[in-house]
């Protein structure tokens, strides 16, 4: 996201594969990301390009997992935060999956899933998820990425300090940094005002001394 924000795209195209969602077992998956996580990621992407985000369903291997993740992503695109607001997302997904299963080659097994039985709300991520720190292997990989790309993207130079933090820890760090910058700016303005007052007092003293 730091690079994406700095690049400032006109439109965002996403190849939406869901192999990492829970339900896909190794070696195809095994990462156990929740459908809500994909909805959260979609909401993050909507902060780019004025919300012009296009998701293209890439595929998957577990129909229920695909349905859950797709519903969360479509709900995020539509701005649906609660179950009672998700009717339009369900209608769109049912239309999409009916087309997919109509085109399924003969010989493949599997029935069209009942989306209304697997749909979930796009609720906020649980507190325990927000407090989890990233896997150490992932941190090492990101450190290598930062080492190379920080030469070209200024935004990454600040990201290195919070790389191993949980989301909540990183957000607190950003808040503290913003408050520090604001405090320093206020102090600078106060010093300028104090400097002007001192200058005025000095001039007044000089005038009084000449009058005396």
HUSUL-V597773 format. One record per pair of residues at least 12 apart in sequence whose C-alpha atoms are under 10 Angstrom apart, sorted by the first residue. I is the first residue (numbers start at 1). J is the second residue. D is the distance in Angstrom with one decimal. If there is no record, write none. Layout:
((I | J | D) (I | J | D))
This chain:
((1 | 41 | 9.9) (1 | 44 | 8.0) (1 | 45 | 7.9) (1 | 47 | 9.6) (1 | 48 | 9.0) (1 | 155 | 9.5) (1 | 156 | 9.8) (2 | 153 | 8.6) (2 | 154 | 9.0) (2 | 155 | 5.7) (2 | 156 | 6.6) (2 | 157 | 9.9) (2 | 158 | 9.5) (2 | 159 | 8.1) (3 | 149 | 9.3) (3 | 150 | 9.6) (3 | 152 | 9.6) (3 | 153 | 6.6) (3 | 154 | 8.5) (3 | 155 | 6.6) (3 | 156 | 7.2) (4 | 45 | 8.8) (4 | 47 | 10.0) (4 | 48 | 7.5) (4 | 49 | 9.5) (4 | 153 | 10.0) (4 | 155 | 9.7) (5 | 45 | 9.6) (5 | 47 | 8.6) (5 | 48 | 6.7) (5 | 49 | 8.9) (5 | 155 | 8.6) (6 | 48 | 10.0) (6 | 153 | 7.6) (6 | 154 | 8.2) (6 | 155 | 6.9) (6 | 156 | 9.6) (7 | 48 | 9.7) (7 | 153 | 8.8) (8 | 48 | 6.9) (8 | 49 | 6.6) (8 | 50 | 9.6) (9 | 48 | 6.9) (9 | 49 | 5.5) (9 | 50 | 9.2) (9 | 52 | 9.4) (10 | 48 | 8.1) (10 | 49 | 4.9) (10 | 50 | 7.9) (10 | 51 | 9.5) (10 | 52 | 7.6) (10 | 53 | 9.5) (11 | 46 | 9.9) (11 | 48 | 7.7) (11 | 49 | 5.2) (11 | 50 | 8.1) (11 | 51 | 8.0) (11 | 52 | 5.2) (11 | 53 | 6.1) (11 | 54 | 7.9) (12 | 45 | 7.7) (12 | 46 | 8.5) (12 | 48 | 7.4) (12 | 49 | 6.8) (12 | 50 | 9.7) (12 | 51 | 8.4) (12 | 52 | 6.3) (12 | 53 | 4.7) (12 | 54 | 6.2) (12 | 55 | 8.5) (13 | 45 | 9.8) (13 | 52 | 8.7) (13 | 53 | 6.1) (13 | 54 | 5.0) (13 | 55 | 6.2) (13 | 56 | 7.7) (14 | 42 | 9.4) (14 | 45 | 9.4) (14 | 53 | 7.5) (14 | 54 | 6.1) (14 | 55 | 4.8) (14 | 56 | 6.1) (14 | 57 | 8.5) (14 | 58 | 9.2) (15 | 54 | 8.7) (15 | 55 | 6.3) (15 | 56 | 5.2) (15 | 57 | 6.4) (15 | 58 | 5.8) (15 | 59 | 9.3) (16 | 38 | 9.5) (16 | 54 | 9.5) (16 | 55 | 6.0) (16 | 56 | 5.6) (16 | 57 | 4.9) (16 | 58 | 5.1) (16 | 59 | 7.5) (16 | 60 | 9.5) (16 | 66 | 9.9) (16 | 69 | 9.5) (16 | 70 | 8.6) (16 | 73 | 9.3) (17 | 55 | 9.7) (17 | 56 | 8.6) (17 | 57 | 6.5) (17 | 58 | 4.8) (17 | 59 | 5.7) (17 | 60 | 6.5) (17 | 66 | 8.6) (17 | 69 | 9.4) (17 | 70 | 9.6) (18 | 33 | 9.1) (18 | 35 | 9.0) (18 | 38 | 8.5) (18 | 57 | 8.8) (18 | 58 | 7.9) (18 | 59 | 7.1) (18 | 60 | 5.9) (18 | 61 | 8.6) (18 | 62 | 9.2) (18 | 65 | 7.7) (18 | 66 | 6.4) (18 | 67 | 9.7) (18 | 68 | 9.8) (18 | 69 | 7.0) (18 | 70 | 8.5) (19 | 31 | 8.3) (19 | 32 | 9.3) (19 | 33 | 9.2) (19 | 58 | 9.8) (19 | 59 | 8.3) (19 | 60 | 5.9) (19 | 61 | 7.4) (19 | 62 | 8.6) (19 | 65 | 8.7) (19 | 66 | 8.5) (20 | 32 | 6.3) (20 | 33 | 5.9) (20 | 34 | 8.6) (20 | 35 | 9.7) (20 | 38 | 9.6) (20 | 60 | 9.5) (20 | 65 | 9.5) (21 | 33 | 4.5) (21 | 34 | 5.6) (21 | 35 | 6.4) (21 | 36 | 9.6) (21 | 37 | 8.7) (21 | 38 | 8.2) (21 | 60 | 9.6) (21 | 62 | 9.4) (21 | 65 | 6.5) (21 | 66 | 8.0) (21 | 68 | 8.9) (21 | 69 | 7.3) (22 | 34 | 5.8) (22 | 35 | 7.7) (22 | 62 | 9.4) (22 | 64 | 9.8) (22 | 65 | 6.7) (22 | 66 | 9.7) (22 | 68 | 9.7) (22 | 69 | 9.4) (23 | 61 | 8.9) (23 | 62 | 6.5) (23 | 63 | 9.0) (23 | 64 | 7.8) (23 | 65 | 5.6) (23 | 66 | 9.0) (24 | 60 | 8.4) (24 | 61 | 6.9) (24 | 62 | 6.2) (24 | 63 | 9.7) (24 | 64 | 9.9) (24 | 65 | 7.4) (24 | 66 | 9.5) (25 | 61 | 9.5) (25 | 62 | 9.2) (28 | 60 | 9.2) (28 | 61 | 8.1) (29 | 60 | 9.9) (29 | 61 | 9.4) (33 | 69 | 9.6) (34 | 65 | 9.0) (34 | 68 | 8.7) (34 | 69 | 7.7) (34 | 72 | 9.7) (34 | 125 | 9.4) (35 | 65 | 7.6) (35 | 66 | 8.7) (35 | 67 | 8.9) (35 | 68 | 5.6) (35 | 69 | 4.3) (35 | 70 | 7.9) (35 | 71 | 8.2) (35 | 72 | 6.1) (35 | 73 | 8.2) (35 | 119 | 9.9) (35 | 120 | 8.4) (35 | 121 | 9.7) (35 | 122 | 8.6) (36 | 68 | 8.4) (36 | 69 | 7.2) (36 | 70 | 10.0) (36 | 71 | 9.4) (36 | 72 | 6.1) (36 | 73 | 8.3) (36 | 76 | 9.6) (36 | 120 | 8.3) (36 | 121 | 8.0) (36 | 122 | 6.0) (36 | 123 | 7.1) (36 | 124 | 7.7) (36 | 125 | 6.8) (36 | 126 | 9.5) (37 | 69 | 8.4) (37 | 72 | 8.4) (37 | 73 | 9.2) (37 | 122 | 9.2) (37 | 123 | 9.9) (37 | 124 | 9.1) (37 | 125 | 7.2) (37 | 129 | 9.5) (38 | 68 | 9.5) (38 | 69 | 6.2) (38 | 70 | 8.3) (38 | 71 | 9.6) (38 | 72 | 6.7) (38 | 73 | 6.2) (38 | 76 | 9.2) (38 | 122 | 9.7) (39 | 68 | 9.7) (39 | 69 | 7.2) (39 | 70 | 8.3) (39 | 71 | 8.2) (39 | 72 | 4.6) (39 | 73 | 4.5) (39 | 74 | 7.8) (39 | 75 | 7.4) (39 | 76 | 5.7) (39 | 77 | 8.6) (39 | 121 | 9.7) (39 | 122 | 6.7) (39 | 123 | 9.1) (39 | 124 | 9.5) (39 | 125 | 9.7) (40 | 72 | 8.2) (40 | 73 | 8.0) (40 | 76 | 7.5) (40 | 122 | 8.1) (40 | 123 | 9.1) (40 | 124 | 8.0) (40 | 125 | 7.8) (41 | 72 | 9.9) (41 | 73 | 8.3) (41 | 76 | 9.0) (42 | 54 | 10.0) (42 | 55 | 9.0) (42 | 72 | 8.6) (42 | 73 | 5.9) (42 | 74 | 8.6) (42 | 75 | 9.4) (42 | 76 | 6.3) (42 | 77 | 7.2) (43 | 72 | 9.9) (43 | 73 | 8.1) (43 | 75 | 9.5) (43 | 76 | 5.7) (43 | 77 | 7.1) (43 | 78 | 9.9) (43 | 79 | 8.6) (44 | 76 | 9.5) (45 | 77 | 9.7) (46 | 76 | 8.7) (46 | 77 | 7.6) (51 | 77 | 8.6) (52 | 77 | 9.6) (53 | 77 | 8.1) (54 | 77 | 9.2) (55 | 70 | 9.6) (55 | 73 | 8.5) (55 | 74 | 8.7) (55 | 77 | 9.3) (57 | 70 | 8.1) (57 | 96 | 9.7) (62 | 110 | 10.0) (63 | 97 | 9.9) (63 | 110 | 8.5) (63 | 111 | 9.0) (63 | 112 | 8.2) (63 | 113 | 6.8) (63 | 114 | 10.0) (63 | 115 | 10.0) (64 | 112 | 9.7) (64 | 113 | 6.9) (64 | 114 | 8.8) (64 | 115 | 8.3) (64 | 117 | 9.7) (64 | 118 | 7.0) (64 | 119 | 9.4) (65 | 118 | 9.0) (66 | 113 | 9.9) (67 | 90 | 9.8) (67 | 93 | 8.0) (67 | 94 | 9.5) (67 | 97 | 8.8) (67 | 113 | 7.9) (67 | 114 | 9.0) (67 | 115 | 6.6) (67 | 116 | 9.8) (67 | 118 | 7.3) (67 | 119 | 7.6) (67 | 120 | 9.9) (68 | 115 | 8.1) (68 | 118 | 6.4) (68 | 119 | 6.0) (68 | 120 | 6.9) (68 | 121 | 9.7) (69 | 119 | 9.2) (69 | 120 | 9.3) (70 | 89 | 9.2) (70 | 90 | 9.7) (70 | 93 | 7.6) (70 | 119 | 9.5) (71 | 86 | 8.7) (71 | 89 | 6.5) (71 | 90 | 7.0) (71 | 92 | 9.1) (71 | 93 | 7.0) (71 | 94 | 9.9) (71 | 115 | 8.5) (71 | 118 | 9.2) (71 | 119 | 6.7) (71 | 120 | 7.6) (71 | 121 | 8.8) (71 | 122 | 8.7) (72 | 86 | 9.5) (72 | 89 | 8.7) (72 | 119 | 8.2) (72 | 120 | 7.3) (72 | 121 | 7.3) (72 | 122 | 5.9) (72 | 123 | 9.4) (73 | 89 | 9.1) (73 | 122 | 8.6) (74 | 86 | 9.1) (74 | 88 | 9.1) (74 | 89 | 5.8) (74 | 90 | 8.6) (74 | 92 | 8.3) (74 | 93 | 8.1) (74 | 122 | 9.8) (75 | 87 | 9.3) (75 | 88 | 8.3) (75 | 89 | 5.6) (75 | 90 | 8.6) (75 | 120 | 9.7) (75 | 121 | 8.4) (75 | 122 | 6.8) (76 | 89 | 9.2) (76 | 122 | 7.2) (77 | 89 | 9.0) (79 | 122 | 9.3) (80 | 121 | 8.4) (80 | 122 | 7.2) (80 | 123 | 9.6) (81 | 121 | 6.7) (81 | 122 | 5.2) (81 | 123 | 6.4) (81 | 124 | 8.7) (82 | 120 | 8.9) (82 | 121 | 5.6) (82 | 122 | 6.5) (82 | 123 | 7.2) (83 | 119 | 8.6) (83 | 120 | 7.2) (83 | 121 | 5.3) (83 | 122 | 7.9) (83 | 123 | 9.3) (84 | 121 | 9.0) (85 | 121 | 9.3) (86 | 119 | 8.9) (86 | 120 | 9.1) (86 | 121 | 7.9) (86 | 122 | 9.0) (87 | 116 | 9.6) (89 | 119 | 9.8) (90 | 115 | 7.0) (90 | 116 | 7.3) (90 | 119 | 8.0) (91 | 115 | 9.4) (91 | 116 | 9.8) (93 | 115 | 7.8) (94 | 112 | 9.4) (94 | 113 | 9.1) (94 | 114 | 8.5) (94 | 115 | 6.9) (94 | 116 | 9.1) (97 | 112 | 7.3) (97 | 113 | 8.4) (97 | 114 | 10.0) (97 | 115 | 9.2) (98 | 112 | 7.3) (98 | 113 | 9.5) (100 | 112 | 9.0) (101 | 113 | 9.8) (127 | 168 | 8.9) (129 | 166 | 8.6) (129 | 167 | 8.6) (129 | 168 | 9.5) (130 | 166 | 6.4) (130 | 167 | 5.4) (130 | 168 | 5.8) (130 | 169 | 8.7) (131 | 165 | 8.7) (131 | 166 | 5.3) (131 | 167 | 6.5) (131 | 168 | 5.9) (131 | 169 | 7.5) (131 | 170 | 10.0) (132 | 165 | 8.3) (132 | 166 | 5.3) (132 | 167 | 7.6) (132 | 168 | 8.7) (132 | 169 | 9.5) (133 | 163 | 9.3) (133 | 164 | 6.4) (133 | 165 | 5.6) (133 | 166 | 4.3) (133 | 167 | 7.6) (133 | 168 | 9.5) (133 | 169 | 9.0) (134 | 163 | 8.4) (134 | 164 | 6.2) (134 | 165 | 7.2) (134 | 166 | 6.7) (134 | 167 | 9.1) (135 | 164 | 8.4) (136 | 164 | 7.9) (138 | 163 | 9.7) (138 | 164 | 9.1) (139 | 163 | 6.7) (139 | 164 | 6.1) (139 | 165 | 9.6) (140 | 163 | 9.4) (140 | 164 | 9.2) (142 | 160 | 8.9) (142 | 163 | 7.7) (142 | 164 | 9.5) (143 | 159 | 9.9) (143 | 160 | 7.4) (143 | 163 | 7.8) (143 | 164 | 9.6) (146 | 159 | 8.3) (146 | 160 | 7.1) (146 | 163 | 9.6) (147 | 160 | 9.0) (158 | 174 | 9.9) (161 | 173 | 9.4) (162 | 174 | 9.1))
